[in-house]
């Protein structure tokens, strides 16, 4: 990170910084936002600009450059910021699908970038009125100044939704998504099948070619995001809402080797959520330098209900006792977790009937013990999921709100 970027957070007034540290000694705030949206924009908002976005996903480079991809007005756009999200360069439009753009509760455009100017964006759009979709990709080789034409991930596929990207240390990009080919084949053969499947592939040349995709698990929820992380050995781990016998939609975890060989399916927790509906709320997954897996998830099972956290010391084969997160009276949801060294950050949303709040807990010992809950920000009206993102040794939380704009906050520890 440049010296200018390193000094920027310290430009906050001493009064504000002391106030923030007094409220939360774990958090030094670098909160930047666009000018608040006008009252009229809170309802119908058809512009493709960030002020009308329903979901935004960040990528932070080590020099502090923020790349943000968002969906708004039926379009997918990317823009850069050099001042921690306070201002953005003019957006670059990737594609436009109008009402066919996939903007469901867990659907969001994804982005990864390296230090050499390569950027990849992936998103979903509907190809028919039956929720069948396609995943499109676009790539930049000049730091998001220009992008290639979008192209389909799968040609002549059945349906592909909820893509997720992860960058490996060797600049290989891993990609997972929910695929409907197995379900379609079963239904054609006369077997009634619900849900979808977890599919996975890799590219070593930024999307010019891909390895032959594999089905990691043929039975998964069809409408929940996937957690995807890469460990220090460049092994991929996926967390997702699986469909277990009896129609139980609980969370599972699997690893995928460099040769695209999936491990056995390991259960994160026996919540016993027996349902055929779409929760539209998938898990979040992180892996520490010491190979400790951290996962958050939401459930309404007969064994437990609410938002939970657990960690695994053995590659997902077993997990700690689930820790319930947040105040159940305020509907905790949208948990997101990120680890660095022994430190773990966990953020989530709550709603008290009037406003939404962004909350955080922090662990210094790989999730064995946690700080008390700290409220970081609040907003009225619509807000996106909170997302944790890393730049060098610094951890940030990214939060898009309709009334208060885009916010980026530096989390201290």
N, C-alpha and C positions, 0 to 999 in steps of 0.2 A: 504494500500500500504506500502511495506517495506521501511525502511529508505534509503536503497540503491537505490530503484526505485525513491523515492522522490527527492533524490539529483541528479539523473542522468541528468535531463534537465538543471540543473545549471552548468553542466560541459562544456556547450558551452562557447566559448571564449567571453569575455566581448565585444569585437569589433563586433562580429556577432550578439549577443543578442541586443546590442544597435541599430545596423543597422535595425534589424527586428522590434524592437519596434518603431523606428523612422518612418519606412515605414507603420507600422500598430500598433497602441497602443493597439488594441484589441487582438493581436495575438502574442504569444511567441512561436517561432518555435522549434520543436523537430523533425526535418525532417531527417529520416534515409532511406537509399535505398540500394538495392543490387548494385553490380557493374553494370554499364550500359551494356546493351546487345550489342553484336557486330553488325556491320552494316548488316552482312549476316543474322542475326536472325530477322531482322525487317520484312522481307518478309515471306517466308515459315518457320514455326517454329513448329516442330513436337514433341519436347521433352515434357514430362509431368511435367518438373520442372517449378518453378514459373516464370523463365525468359521468358517462352513461354506462360504464362497464358493470357487468354482473359478476365477473370472476377475473382475477388477475394473478398470474404466477411469476415469481421473480427468479432471476439468476444473478448472482453477485460474483464478480471477478475479484482477484486478489488486490487489484489496484483501486477498488472501490466503485468501479463502473457497475451500475445497475441496469440490467436488461429486463424489461417487463413485457410479458405477452398478455393480452386481454381479449375478451369477446364483448362486443357492444354493437348495437344496431345491425345485427346479422353479419358482422365482419370480424375477422381475426387480425389484430394489429400488434406490432412490436415497437417499442420506443426505448431510447437510452437516457439515463440520467447520470450526471457527474457530480451531483450534490446531494446524494442520499435520498432522492425522490422528491426534492423540493420543486425542481423544474425538470421537464423532459424535452428532449429534442423532438422535432416533428415525427409523428408516427409513420411507420412503414406498414402498409396494408398487405397482409399475406394472402387473404382470400375473402370472398363474400358469398354467403349462402342464404342470407335473409332468414326467413322463418325456419329453414331446414337446418340451421346450425344447432348442434347439440349443446344445450345450455341447461341440462338437468341438474338436480341437486348435487351430484358428485361429478358432473362432467365439467372439465376445464381444459383449456389449452395448456400444453406442457412445453418447457424450454430447458435446454442444457447448452452450455457454452464452455469453450476452453480458452486458454490464454493466447492462442495463436489466431484468434479471430473467427474460429468455426462456431456456428450456432445452428441448432436444430430445433424446429418447432413441430409439434404434432397435435392434432385435434380431431374431433369427430363431427360428422354431419349426417343427417338422415337422408336416405336415398328413396324411401317410400313412406307411406302412411301407417306402416305396421311396426314402427320403431326399429326397423332394420337400418343399420348405419355403416359408414365407411370411415376409416382413419386416413387422414391426409397428412403429408409431411412437406416441409419446405426447409431449405438449408441456405445458410449464408457463409461465405468464406472471407468476408471483409468486416467482421464485427457488427453485423446487423444493419449495415448501410444498405445492402441490397440482398434480396432473397431469390432463390430459384423459383420456377413455377411449381405449384403444388403437384404432388403425385400421390396416387393411392398406395397404401402399404401392401394391401392384398388385392390382386386382380381376380375378379369374378368370385369373390367370397360371399358368404351368406350374410354375416353381419359382424362388424367389429366396432366396439365402443370403449370408452374410458381408457385411452392410452396413458402410459406413464413411462418416463424416460429416466435413465441414470447413466452418468458418465464414469467410465472406468479409468484407472490411472494410465493405461496405455492408449487413451483417446478412443477406445472402442465404446460405442453407445449401445446400451441394453434397452430393449423396448418390450413392454408387456401390455396386454389388453384383454378385454373380455370378448370371446369369440363364440359364435352361435352355430358353427358347422356341425358339431357333434349332436347338438339338440335337434337341428334340422334333419340330420340323417336318421336319428331315432324316430322322429315323428313321421318321416316318410315310410319307415318300415312298420308303422302301426303301433309303435310304443309311445305312449304319452310321456313327454319329457318337459320339464320346466328348467328355468335357469339358463346358465351359459357355461363356458369353459375358460380357464386361464391359459392364454397363449403367450409365447415368449420367443424372441429372436435377438440377434446382434448384428451390428454393422461395424466394419473396421475402416470404412472409407466415407463416413458421413453421409450414408444413405444412398450411395451409388449402387451398392449391392448389399444384400442381406443373406445371412445363413438361413437355411430352410427352417421355418418356424416349427416349434414343437407345442403340443398340448401338455402343459404341466399338470393340470388337474381337469378332467372332463366334466366335473360337476361343481359349479360355483354359482353364487348369486349373479344375476344379470345386470344389476344396476348400482353396484357399489365400487368405489375407487379401490385401486390396488396400491399397497405399499411396496416399494421396490428400493433396495439399497445394495451397495457393493461393499464387501469387506476388504481388509488390507491385502488379501490374497486374490483379489479380483473375482471372488465368487459372489454370485447374485443371491439375494434372499428376497422372497416375496411373501407378503402377508395379505390375506384376502378373506372374504366371507364365503366359506365353502358350504355345500349342501351335503350333510351327512345323512345316513339312513333314517327314514321316518320324516323326511322333509325338515330336518333341523338345520337352521342356518347359523352356525357358529363359525368362529374364526380359525383359520389354519395358517401354517407357515411351511414353506419349502425352500430348499436351496437348489440352485442350478449351476452345474460345473461349467468350466471353460468349453468343454465338448458338448454343451447343451444336454446334459444328462440330469434330469430332476431327481431329487431325493424322495424319500417316502413323505407322506403327508403327516405332519404333526399338528395336533390340536393345541391352540393357544389356551382355551378355557372351555369347560363344559357348562355353558350357559343354558343350553337346551331351549333355544328360541325356535320353536316349531311354527313355521309360517310359510305362506306362499306369496306374500306381498313383498314389495321392494322397499327396504329401509332407506335407500338413497343415502347411506352413511357408512363408508368403508373405514378401514383401519389406517393408522400411521405407524411407520416402522423406521427405526434407526439402529445402526450398529456402531459400537465404540471401537477405538484402536485396539482394545483388548478382547475383541470379538464377543462382547456382551450385546445381545439383542434386546432392544427396548420397543415395546408395542403399546399403543392405545387403541381402544375400540369402544363401540357403543352396542348395547344389547337391550332387548326387552324379553329375555328368556324367563322360564319358570324358575331357574336357579338363581339368577341375579338380573337386575335391571339397572340401567344407567350407563355412565361413562367410566371406563376402567383403564388401569395401567398394570403391566407386568413385565418382567425381564427374564431372559434365559441365559444361563452360563454354559450351555452345552449345545449350541447351534440350533436351538428350537425344539429339542427333544423333550424338554420339560421347562415349565415356567414357574416363577414365584407365585405366591397367593395373590390373586387380583386385588388391586387397591382401588377403591371407589373414589372418583374424582368429583369435586365441586359440590355445590348445594343442590340437592335433589329438588327443592322447591322451585329452583330457577332453571330447570331443564338443561343441565350441562350437555354440551354437544360439540362436535367438530374438533376433537382433540388432535393435537399435533406434537410430535416428540422429536428431539434432536440431541445427540450426544457428542462430546468432544473430550477425549481423555476419560477421566472419571466423572466429569460433570455431565448432567442431564438437565435439559430444559423441557418443560411440558406446558403448553398453552391450550386454551379452550374458550368457548363462548358460553355465556349464560344470558337468560332473558327474564327480567323481573316483572314483565307485563307492560312496561313502558319503554325501557331502553335495553340495548344489548351491551354486555360488558366483555372485554377481553381480559382473561385471567391467566396467571402463571404460577407454577411451582418450580422449585429448583432443588436438585440433589447434587451433593458433592461426592457421593460414594456409590456410583453406578446404580442408583435407584433403591438402595437399601433403606434410606431415610430421606425425608423431604421437608422443605420449608413449608410454612403456612401459606395459604393462598394469598396472592397479591393481585389487586385489580389494576391493570395497566392503563386501560382506555375504556371509554363508553361512547355510544352513539345512539341516536334515534333513527328509526327507519331501517332500510335495508343495509345488510353488511355481508361480506363474503366470509369464507372460512379463513381463520388465521393460519399463517404458514411460517415455519422457522427456516432460516436460510443462513448459510455460513459464508464469510468472506475472510480468507486467511485464518487468523486466530479469533476473529470476532463473530458473534452470533447475533442475528437480528430477527425480529418478528415483523412480518409483512401483513398488513390488514387493509383491505379495500372497503370503504364505506360510501354510501351514496351522499349523505349530507356533509360529511367532513372530509371527503376525498381520500386519496391514497396516503397511507401512513407507513413509515418505516421507523422502527425503534431498535436501538442498540441495547442489548442485554448484557449487563456486567455480571461478574461472579467473583 
